[in-house]
Amino acid sequence: MTTRLINLSCLAISFVAFVLNLTANSSDRWWVAIKRQEFENVGLWQICFNHYRHRFDFYGKIYQGCWWVFSPEIYKIFSWISQPWFRAVQAFCTLSMVSMLFALLMTAILAFSRELGKVSSRYILSTALLTLTSGLFMAIAVITFAVRGKDRDWMPRWQQNWYGWSFSVAVTSCILQVVSGSILLFEGANMKLVKNYMEKMYIQRKRLFPPAPR
């Protein structure tokens, strides 16, 4: 009963982590303007301007409203928005979301398994490692964004901008993924140690008390 409760708790934590991961990936409040200015907010896949004119755009185009970062309308400033470190954040967040989805499915199978005794420790450890890998991907993404988001050469008026709620959601998702993965890792390692101990005891018992000859 205790093992099933632990697995159900891991499933609940993993589900919340995945929902937060998906929210962070799809929202546009990673970096927001504290004061009203020409830049409003930016997410992994969307950016919003308020009558913004890029300093290196000699055509003088004014950008107003929210745009998909790959939109043809803003292709002239795409290289400025999507810098190498920003593309790395996008990639690691996407990898985290995909791996967390598979980890969630594996955790659900584990939690709703009718015969927990037949679940191998290798399966539990694989689920734990996949969950921790997802957390590692998200950790790399949030750390990279935390360090490089303040660059003066990125969004205008950097001193008037700060991390938005989407960034906080990503950090929370990362923490929950690590928590869920750590619990599963402890459970799988404990099951493997118990199994190895029982096998050694069985072998030792056969040596000490061999079966009587027929």
Rosetta silent file (secondary structure, phi, psi, omega in degrees, C-alpha in Angstrom):
SEQUENCE: MTTRLINLSCLAISFVAFVLNLTANSSDRWWVAIKRQEFENVGLWQICFNHYRHRFDFYGKIYQGCWWVFSPEIYKIFSWISQPWFRAVQAFCTLSMVSMLFALLMTAILAFSRELGKVSSRYILSTALLTLTSGLFMAIAVITFAVRGKDRDWMPRWQQNWYGWSFSVAVTSCILQVVSGSILLFEGANMKLVKNYMEKMYIQRKRLFPPAPR
SCORE:     score description
SCORE:     0.000 S_00000001
   1 L     0.000  -40.751 -179.820    0.000    0.000    0.000 S_00000001
   2 H   -64.355  -42.498  179.611    2.834    2.341    0.867 S_00000001
   3 H   -62.441  -40.640  179.199    4.583    1.664   -2.440 S_00000001
   4 H   -65.145  -39.507  177.630    1.395    2.367   -4.366 S_00000001
   5 H   -63.929  -39.201  177.453    0.912    5.663   -2.510 S_00000001
   6 H   -63.003  -44.265  179.878    4.481    6.644   -3.335 S_00000001
   7 H   -65.364  -39.778  177.705    3.927    5.844   -7.006 S_00000001
   8 H   -66.343  -36.776  177.017    0.652    7.776   -7.077 S_00000001
   9 H   -64.774  -41.758  176.991    2.386   10.737   -5.414 S_00000001
  10 H   -63.553  -38.092  178.146    5.118   10.628   -8.046 S_00000001
  11 H   -63.886  -43.162  179.082    2.454   10.502  -10.736 S_00000001
  12 H   -63.521  -43.835  179.309    0.724   13.572   -9.293 S_00000001
  13 H   -64.381  -42.613 -179.806    4.014   15.468   -9.025 S_00000001
  14 H   -65.153  -38.062  179.046    5.011   14.455  -12.555 S_00000001
  15 H   -64.567  -45.768  177.774    1.633   15.515  -13.926 S_00000001
  16 H   -62.285  -41.448  179.522    1.884   18.964  -12.317 S_00000001
  17 H   -62.358  -40.671  179.975    5.469   19.274  -13.547 S_00000001
  18 H   -67.346  -42.075  178.647    4.421   18.418  -17.106 S_00000001
  19 H   -62.071  -43.179  177.975    1.526   20.904  -17.063 S_00000001
  20 H   -66.195  -37.376  177.132    3.852   23.636  -15.788 S_00000001
  21 H   -61.643  -46.386  178.906    6.435   22.631  -18.388 S_00000001
  22 H   -64.046  -39.278  178.351    3.849   22.911  -21.144 S_00000001
  23 H   -63.968  -43.620  179.545    2.650   26.256  -19.767 S_00000001
  24 H   -64.017  -37.927 -179.777    6.169   27.668  -19.671 S_00000001
  25 H   -69.094  -34.315 -173.391    6.819   26.542  -23.238 S_00000001
  26 H   -96.908  -11.817 -178.801    3.622   28.031  -24.641 S_00000001
  27 L   -89.752  167.668 -174.504    3.385   31.291  -22.664 S_00000001
  28 L  -124.188   37.354 -179.208    5.074   34.589  -23.521 S_00000001
  29 L  -123.310   43.370  175.205    6.042   36.039  -20.143 S_00000001
  30 L   -75.596  -39.961 -177.619    9.629   34.896  -19.747 S_00000001
  31 E  -136.695  118.143 -172.261   11.004   38.442  -19.965 S_00000001
  32 E  -127.363  156.924  177.313    8.690   41.403  -19.393 S_00000001
  33 E   -84.547  130.176  177.656    8.894   45.183  -19.231 S_00000001
  34 L   -75.119  -40.651  178.568    8.435   46.629  -15.768 S_00000001
  35 L  -111.701  156.439 -179.325    7.577   50.071  -17.141 S_00000001
  36 L   -66.410  127.475 -178.416    5.641   50.918  -20.270 S_00000001
  37 L  -157.508 -170.232 -177.290    7.994   51.148  -23.238 S_00000001
  38 L   -73.220  -23.789  173.785    8.389   49.981  -26.830 S_00000001
  39 E  -100.371  137.214 -178.506    9.151   46.430  -25.687 S_00000001
  40 E  -109.695  -61.275 -178.805    6.412   44.590  -23.769 S_00000001
  41 E  -163.499  161.415  179.546    7.212   40.908  -23.268 S_00000001
  42 E  -145.673  141.707  173.613    8.804   37.882  -24.855 S_00000001
  43 L  -119.839 -164.010  179.766    8.399   34.125  -24.510 S_00000001
  44 L   -71.556  -27.749 -173.745   10.075   31.199  -26.192 S_00000001
  45 L  -130.211    3.985 -178.294    7.927   31.476  -29.303 S_00000001
  46 E  -146.860  146.864  178.545    6.271   34.903  -29.180 S_00000001
  47 E  -138.044  144.436 -176.985    7.309   38.520  -28.719 S_00000001
  48 E  -123.904  134.556  179.286    5.223   41.657  -28.189 S_00000001
  49 E  -123.032  159.555  175.368    6.117   45.244  -29.095 S_00000001
  50 E  -127.670   85.880 -177.129    4.559   48.640  -28.524 S_00000001
  51 E    55.519   56.700 -178.212    5.510   50.789  -31.530 S_00000001
  52 E   -94.601  138.504  174.477    9.052   49.472  -31.565 S_00000001
  53 L  -126.406  119.227 -177.290   11.640   50.535  -34.132 S_00000001
  54 L   -71.697  139.815 -173.797   14.875   48.576  -34.227 S_00000001
  55 L   -68.097  -21.725  179.999   17.991   50.730  -34.158 S_00000001
  56 L  -104.304    8.175  176.646   19.629   48.813  -37.029 S_00000001
  57 L   -93.179   99.893 -174.223   16.534   48.716  -39.240 S_00000001
  58 L   -76.186   -7.132  175.184   17.270   51.480  -41.743 S_00000001
  59 L   -83.056  -13.223  176.156   13.824   51.090  -43.321 S_00000001
  60 L    72.133   28.781 -179.375   12.283   52.451  -40.137 S_00000001
  61 L   -68.620  138.041  178.494    9.617   49.754  -39.813 S_00000001
  62 L  -100.483  128.796  179.975    7.417   50.074  -36.726 S_00000001
  63 E  -105.307  123.476 -177.659    6.517   46.845  -34.917 S_00000001
  64 E  -133.882  130.397  178.784    3.235   46.820  -33.036 S_00000001
  65 E    98.309 -167.870 -176.737    1.507   43.897  -31.313 S_00000001
  66 E  -104.376  142.336 -175.702    2.531   40.294  -30.717 S_00000001
  67 E  -135.756  146.302  167.192    4.369   38.143  -33.234 S_00000001
  68 E   -68.965  138.097 -173.871    5.478   34.566  -33.612 S_00000001
  69 L   -63.478  -21.252  177.857    9.274   34.592  -33.493 S_00000001
  70 L  -100.656   13.276 -178.780    9.404   32.856  -36.902 S_00000001
  71 L   -67.194  137.421  177.421    6.852   35.180  -38.471 S_00000001
  72 H   -60.792  -22.229 -178.216    7.889   36.618  -41.872 S_00000001
  73 H   -66.740  -24.286 -178.032    6.773   40.037  -40.613 S_00000001
  74 H  -119.851   25.119 -176.577    9.734   40.253  -38.248 S_00000001
  75 H   -64.653  -25.201 -179.360   12.321   38.346  -40.258 S_00000001
  76 H   -68.537  -25.566  179.447   14.530   41.459  -40.443 S_00000001
  77 H  -112.829   14.303 -178.222   15.050   41.406  -36.676 S_00000001
  78 H   -61.913  -43.526 -177.919   14.920   37.627  -36.270 S_00000001
  79 H   -64.330  -28.590  177.282   18.680   37.291  -35.772 S_00000001
  80 H   -74.747  -40.535 -179.802   18.518   39.889  -33.004 S_00000001
  81 H   -73.106  -53.636 -174.052   15.635   38.156  -31.204 S_00000001
  82 L   -93.843   74.753  177.002   16.686   34.534  -31.740 S_00000001
  83 L   -77.594  164.030 -175.862   20.315   34.612  -30.674 S_00000001
  84 H   -53.426  -42.502 -179.546   22.261   31.328  -30.282 S_00000001
  85 H   -66.993  -33.067  179.161   21.724   31.159  -26.530 S_00000001
  86 H   -69.976  -38.677  176.148   17.990   31.811  -26.992 S_00000001
  87 H   -65.750  -33.060  176.258   17.725   28.983  -29.520 S_00000001
  88 H   -65.379  -40.047  176.946   19.488   26.744  -26.999 S_00000001
  89 H   -62.608  -43.696  177.770   16.842   27.636  -24.400 S_00000001
  90 H   -60.026  -44.170 -177.495   14.107   26.790  -26.895 S_00000001
  91 H   -65.052  -46.887 -177.114   15.756   23.460  -27.720 S_00000001
  92 H   -69.452  -34.834  175.829   16.303   22.362  -24.128 S_00000001
  93 H   -65.713  -39.160  177.741   12.789   23.380  -23.089 S_00000001
  94 H   -66.723  -43.302  176.762   11.361   21.357  -25.966 S_00000001
  95 H   -61.527  -39.936  178.784   13.510   18.345  -25.090 S_00000001
  96 H   -63.172  -42.706 -178.374   12.415   18.661  -21.480 S_00000001
  97 H   -66.141  -42.831 -179.062    8.740   18.735  -22.428 S_00000001
  98 H   -67.011  -46.792 -179.985    8.983   15.705  -24.729 S_00000001
  99 H   -66.126  -33.653  178.447   11.020   13.609  -22.298 S_00000001
 100 H   -69.012  -32.403  176.853    8.704   14.607  -19.438 S_00000001
 101 H   -62.674  -47.175  178.536    5.709   13.399  -21.460 S_00000001
 102 H   -66.076  -38.964  177.784    7.241    9.937  -21.856 S_00000001
 103 H   -63.861  -37.289  177.950    8.304    9.916  -18.206 S_00000001
 104 H   -64.132  -42.294  178.390    4.738   10.796  -17.197 S_00000001
 105 H   -64.577  -40.896  178.576    3.352    7.885  -19.222 S_00000001
 106 H   -66.237  -37.685  178.050    5.873    5.498  -17.688 S_00000001
 107 H   -67.513  -37.078  178.004    5.015    6.763  -14.198 S_00000001
 108 H   -64.251  -42.097  177.172    1.298    6.271  -14.899 S_00000001
 109 H   -61.447  -40.998  178.698    1.920    2.662  -15.945 S_00000001
 110 H   -65.890  -43.058 -175.524    3.899    2.143  -12.752 S_00000001
 111 H   -69.060  -35.326 -175.804    1.273    3.771  -10.520 S_00000001
 112 L  -100.879   13.173  177.356   -1.683    1.850  -11.960 S_00000001
 113 L   -68.167  131.299 -177.261    0.062   -1.503  -12.266 S_00000001
 114 L   -73.377  -33.784 -179.222   -2.084   -4.193  -10.622 S_00000001
 115 L  -117.633   91.821 -177.488    0.834   -6.377   -9.599 S_00000001
 116 H   -66.669  -25.027 -178.667    3.581   -4.149   -8.226 S_00000001
 117 H   -66.626  -23.028 -179.945    5.676   -7.167   -7.351 S_00000001
 118 H   -89.819   -5.406  177.640    6.201   -7.925  -11.029 S_00000001
 119 L   -77.135  122.860 -175.894    7.445   -4.425  -11.825 S_00000001
 120 L   -77.111  152.778  177.048   11.209   -4.640  -12.251 S_00000001
 121 H   -66.032  -28.510  178.403   13.599   -2.292  -10.548 S_00000001
 122 H   -64.039  -38.053  178.654   15.121   -1.598  -13.968 S_00000001
 123 H   -65.892  -43.191  179.780   11.799   -0.144  -15.163 S_00000001
 124 H   -64.780  -43.090  179.306   11.540    2.109  -12.107 S_00000001
 125 H   -65.389  -36.740  177.271   15.145    3.265  -12.490 S_00000001
 126 H   -64.125  -41.815  177.256   14.579    3.968  -16.190 S_00000001
 127 H   -63.358  -41.014  179.267   11.544    6.085  -15.319 S_00000001
 128 H   -64.275  -44.858 -179.080   13.546    7.926  -12.677 S_00000001
 129 H   -65.810  -36.966  177.837   16.457    8.618  -15.014 S_00000001
 130 H   -66.658  -40.360  177.606   14.130    9.867  -17.747 S_00000001
 131 H   -65.353  -42.685  178.613   12.396   12.205  -15.275 S_00000001
 132 H   -67.173  -34.955  176.640   15.732   13.487  -13.974 S_00000001
 133 H   -64.199  -41.164  176.231   16.965   13.971  -17.528 S_00000001
 134 H   -60.798  -42.921  176.851   13.910   16.084  -18.259 S_00000001
 135 H   -63.520  -36.175  178.275   14.653   18.128  -15.148 S_00000001
 136 H   -65.700  -42.605  177.505   18.267   18.524  -16.251 S_00000001
 137 H   -59.233  -44.988 -179.601   17.181   19.841  -19.657 S_00000001
 138 H   -67.758  -35.853  178.072   14.887   22.377  -18.002 S_00000001
 139 H   -62.529  -42.910  177.427   17.600   23.354  -15.513 S_00000001
 140 H   -61.530  -40.344 -178.853   20.010   24.112  -18.369 S_00000001
 141 H   -64.658  -48.868 -175.412   17.299   26.195  -20.063 S_00000001
 142 H   -71.080  -35.208  177.726   16.378   28.299  -17.034 S_00000001
 143 H   -66.914  -43.592  178.293   19.986   28.834  -15.966 S_00000001
 144 H   -60.785  -44.516 -179.793   20.948   29.906  -19.479 S_00000001
 145 H   -67.665  -37.580  179.745   18.009   32.298  -19.672 S_00000001
 146 H   -63.289  -36.022 -178.040   18.696   33.649  -16.186 S_00000001
 147 H   -81.075  -44.469 -172.847   22.284   34.467  -17.128 S_00000001
 148 H   -92.509  -14.966 -179.072   21.833   35.713  -20.692 S_00000001
 149 L   -63.426  -22.456 -178.867   18.394   37.336  -20.424 S_00000001
 150 L   -86.746    1.998 -177.731   19.993   40.417  -18.863 S_00000001
 151 L   -56.858  135.362  179.608   22.268   41.047  -21.847 S_00000001
 152 L   -69.449  -22.445 -177.563   22.240   44.685  -22.890 S_00000001
 153 L   -88.355    2.501  179.554   22.383   43.688  -26.547 S_00000001
 154 L   -95.092 -108.992 -178.024   19.137   41.713  -26.383 S_00000001
 155 L   -72.489  146.122 -178.665   15.852   43.417  -25.456 S_00000001
 156 L   -66.935  154.503  179.349   15.826   47.257  -25.330 S_00000001
 157 L    51.615   55.669 -174.725   15.985   49.094  -22.008 S_00000001
 158 H   -57.456  -30.308 -178.433   17.328   46.018  -20.239 S_00000001
 159 H   -72.765  -11.801  178.762   17.408   47.839  -16.895 S_00000001
 160 H  -106.392   13.843 -179.760   13.596   48.261  -17.048 S_00000001
 161 E  -118.205  158.942  178.750   12.880   44.582  -17.733 S_00000001
 162 E  -156.083  170.110 -179.188   12.677   41.538  -15.471 S_00000001
 163 E   -66.900  136.824 -179.179   11.796   37.856  -15.411 S_00000001
 164 L   -95.323 -175.387 -176.727    8.095   37.124  -15.862 S_00000001
 165 H   -69.417  -24.943  177.326    5.805   34.483  -14.432 S_00000001
 166 H   -63.740  -37.466  177.732    6.556   32.073  -17.284 S_00000001
 167 H   -66.310  -40.838  177.693   10.159   31.901  -16.095 S_00000001
 168 H   -63.781  -38.452  177.537    8.976   31.200  -12.536 S_00000001
 169 H   -63.696  -40.849  178.654    6.706   28.434  -13.852 S_00000001
 170 H   -63.714  -41.188  178.264    9.662   26.874  -15.672 S_00000001
 171 H   -63.677  -43.471  178.701   11.775   26.936  -12.501 S_00000001
 172 H   -62.157  -43.159  177.574    8.946   25.326  -10.508 S_00000001
 173 H   -60.196  -41.328  179.261    8.524   22.630  -13.150 S_00000001
 174 H   -61.079  -45.216 -179.612   12.248   21.906  -13.012 S_00000001
 175 H   -62.794  -44.276 -179.312   12.160   21.495   -9.223 S_00000001
 176 H   -65.350  -36.276  177.562    9.143   19.165   -9.349 S_00000001
 177 H   -64.109  -41.581  178.768   10.767   17.022  -12.023 S_00000001
 178 H   -66.112  -40.206  178.919   13.862   16.609   -9.876 S_00000001
 179 H   -62.579  -49.995 -179.948   11.734   15.754   -6.821 S_00000001
 180 H   -61.336  -45.221  179.373    9.699   13.127   -8.682 S_00000001
 181 H   -63.323  -37.286 -179.778   12.794   11.635  -10.305 S_00000001
 182 H   -67.680  -40.182  177.819   14.644   11.482   -6.989 S_00000001
 183 H   -63.113  -45.410  179.162   11.772    9.638   -5.281 S_00000001
 184 H   -65.645  -36.715  178.341   11.573    7.099   -8.094 S_00000001
 185 H   -63.694  -41.896  177.998   15.357    6.723   -8.092 S_00000001
 186 H   -64.662  -42.849  179.741   15.321    5.960   -4.353 S_00000001
 187 H   -63.871  -45.648 -179.741   12.472    3.481   -4.790 S_00000001
 188 H   -65.668  -42.058  179.193   14.148    1.701   -7.706 S_00000001
 189 H   -65.533  -40.264  178.726   17.540    1.571   -6.007 S_00000001
 190 H   -64.328  -41.829  178.396   15.981    0.253   -2.794 S_00000001
 191 H   -63.802  -39.382 -179.705   14.083   -2.449   -4.714 S_00000001
 192 H   -67.083  -40.087  179.003   17.247   -3.481   -6.534 S_00000001
 193 H   -65.675  -42.194  178.244   19.225   -3.721   -3.271 S_00000001
 194 H   -63.076  -41.672  179.677   16.507   -5.800   -1.626 S_00000001
 195 H   -63.493  -44.819  178.556   16.364   -8.108   -4.639 S_00000001
 196 H   -62.882  -38.734  179.540   20.135   -8.582   -4.657 S_00000001
 197 H   -65.387  -42.901  179.768   20.103   -9.279   -0.915 S_00000001
 198 H   -65.109  -37.056  178.352   17.347  -11.874   -1.261 S_00000001
 199 H   -66.397  -41.673  178.363   19.205  -13.600   -4.089 S_00000001
 200 H   -65.058  -40.746  178.809   22.402  -13.765   -2.034 S_00000001
 201 H   -64.610  -37.493  179.530   20.505  -15.130    0.961 S_00000001
 202 H   -65.896  -43.479  179.072   18.868  -17.771   -1.240 S_00000001
 203 H   -64.742  -43.215  179.793   22.224  -18.876   -2.683 S_00000001
 204 H   -64.730  -37.343  178.949   23.807  -18.963    0.768 S_00000001
 205 H   -66.295  -38.308  178.633   20.911  -21.000    2.144 S_00000001
 206 H   -66.452  -33.198  179.019   21.253  -23.549   -0.657 S_00000001
 207 H   -72.325  -39.325 -177.421   24.958  -23.907    0.144 S_00000001
 208 H   -77.492  -34.391 -177.806   24.387  -24.344    3.872 S_00000001
 209 L  -126.172   74.393  179.110   21.352  -26.581    3.533 S_00000001
 210 L   -65.777  152.485  179.563   21.681  -28.564    0.302 S_00000001
 211 L   -65.297  143.474 -179.097   18.712  -30.701   -0.674 S_00000001
 212 L   -67.074  140.167  178.910   18.796  -34.278    0.598 S_00000001
 213 L   -68.017  145.444  179.454   19.758  -36.876   -2.032 S_00000001
 214 L   -85.214    0.000    0.000   16.932  -39.052   -3.298 S_00000001
